[in-house]
Amino acid sequence: MNRILFTVATIIIFAITCLAQSQSQELPKFEVAAEFTTLERDSFIDNRTEPGFGGRFTFNLNRVVSLETAGYFFPKRCFSCRDNGRITEVLGGVKIGKRFENWGIFAKARPGIVSFSEGDFNIIPAPPPADPAFPFTFEINRTTNFATDVGAVLEFYPSKRIVTRFDAGDTIIHFNSRTRNVVQFIQSTNSFLVLPLNVPSRTTHSFQFMASVGFRF
């Protein structure tokens, strides 16, 4: 959390400095773009880099500050990851920086959510009449977690209407604490018992890269 607050404070200071130096040159207000992205993913076997795709909408308040929202989808499923399934990511925030004639450099902070289609794997007691040798079943649910995308943006302007963009940053995902069941074998009764286990909250950091081509109007 301290890292996020420090990043936001740095962006605000940078914005004030850039606003004092900004030029009054005309700039298109709206921008839409198709984006390709990759996201590092924590796996029990090794770290994976997942490819994905999405889109972005940007509203340029002026030459320094822009508001934007973006959504991404990662179609590959992971069965060896700590959080399984396909990933959906939705973000919205601010981009602040300096534009030059043919290029621009910015910092970004975009809070949002990251959802895993099979993020919660749990063991639950089987409804009666249950098999004494196997008195439980499995349940898979989607999990949705708060996330923040912070990083740097580099843009190139081949023309007034076209923008190419490259993002590199840290996608910070916070996982809330939750209760997950475990199975314990009771030797005295030669049976299984389902017991609750508290899983503490955690925060992960994943490198995310994005490349896009957009149209400004």
N, C-alpha and C positions, 0 to 999 in steps of 0.2 A: 504494500500500500504506500509506503514512504517513497518507493521508487516511482510510482505513478504520480504522486503529488509533486515530486521534484521535476519530473518531465513536463507536467502541465505548467508549473511555475516558469520553467525555462522557456516554453513556447510563448507564454504571455509576455514575458520580458522581450523576447525576440520580436513579437508582433508590435509592441510599442515602438521599438527602435525602427522597424521597417516602415511603420506608418508615418513616422516623421520624415522618412526619406522617399516615400512613394511618389510616383509621377502621376499626372492626371491623364495619361494616354488612354484612349478608348479600349475597352476590353469586352468581348462577348460575355454575357451574364451566365449562360447555361452551357452545360457540357454533359454529353452522354458517351459512354465508352463500353466496349466489350473487353474483358480482361481474362488473361491466363494467370494462374497462380500456383504456387507450390507451398506446402506446409509440412514442417517436420512433425513427426508423430512418434510418441513413445511406445515401443514394442518390447515385449519380454525377451524377444530374440535379439533384435538390434533396432537402431533408429531407422525409421522409414521416412522417405520424402514423398508425400502424396501429391499428384497433380490434380488441379481443379480448374473450374471456369466460373465466370460470373459476369456481373455488370456493375457499372457505377454511374451515379448522377451527381453532378457538382453544380453548385450555385456560387458564382464569384461575387462576393460583396464588393470588392475592389481589387486592386492589383496585389494586395498583400494577403487578405483573408478570404478564405473560401469555406463554405459549408458543403458537406457531401455525405452521401449514403451509398452503401455498396452491399451486395450479396454474393456469396460464393457457394458452390456445391462441389464436393469431392466424391466422385462416384465409386471409387474402389472400396470394397469392404475389407476390414482387417479382423482376423480371428485370433491373432496373437498379441493384440494391443491391450493396454490396460483399460482403454475405453473403446469398445468394438463398434463395428458398423460403419455406415457412411456418415460423412460430416457435412453439416450445413452451417454456414456462418453469415451473420447479418450485422453490419456495422454502420455507425453514423457519428460524425464528429466534425472536426475542424482541421483545415490545412492552412498553414501560415508560412510565408517566406518572401522571397525576392524574385521578381521577374525581370529578365533582360530582353533584348530584342528578339532573340531566337531560342532562348532557353530560360529555365527557371529552376530554383532550388528551394525546397520547403521542408518543414517539419510537420508531422501529423500526429493527432491523438484522436482515436475513434473508438469509443466504447460500444459494446453490443453484446451479442450472445453467440455461443458456439454450441451446436446440438449434435449429439451422437445417437444414431438410430438404434444402436444396441448397447448403449453405455452402461446399463445396469443389468447384471446377471445375478439372479438370486435363487436361493433354494427355499421353497415353501412347503409346509406340511400338506400332504395329499388329503383331499376330502374323503370322508368315510363312504364306503368301506375301503380302507387303505390296506395295501399288501404289507404285512408285518415285516417282511424282508426288505421292502423298499417303500417306506411310508412317506415319501416326499416326492415333489416334482420340481421342475425348473421353470423360471419365469424371466423373460427378457423384456426390458422396457427402455424407452428413449430417455435420455437425460439432457437437460438444457442448462448451460452454465454461463455465468457472466464472464465477459472477456473484454480486453482492451488491446487495440492495435496501435502501437507507438513506433515511430521510425522516421525515415527520411524519404523524400520524393525528388526525383529528377525528371524534368519535363523538357521536351524539344518541340518547337513550333515550326513545322515545314511551311505552313501558311497560316493566315489569320483564323481559318476555320478548322484546321486539323491540329491535334496534339498527340504526341507519343509520350508515354509515361512509364517510368520504372520506379517501383517501391521496394524498399528493403526495411524490415523491422522485426520487432518482437511482439508476438501474439501472446498476451498474458491471459491465462484461463484460470479462473477460480472455481474449484469444485467444493460444494458444500458438504458438510458432514452428513452421513447417512447410516442407516442400520442395515446390515447385511447378515443373512443367516448362514450358519455353518452346521455341518453334520458331525455329531460325536457318537462313536460306537460305545455302548454300555455293555461291558463284558459280563456283568453279573446277570443281566436279563437277556443277553445275546440279541440286542436290538439297537436301533439307531434313534438318536434324539436330535431334533432341530433346535439350535440355540441361537439367539440374536448376538451379533457382534457389531460394536460401534466402529465405523470407519471415519477417522478424523478428516477434517477439511484439509485441502492442499491447494497450492498454486503452482502452475507450471509455466515455463517460458519456452516458446517455440519460434524458430526463425521462419518468417514467411516472406516470399518474394512474389511480386506482381509485375506484369507487363501488359500494357494496354495501348490501344489506338482509339482516340475519341474524336467526336465532332462537336465543335463549339458554335453556338448560335445565339 
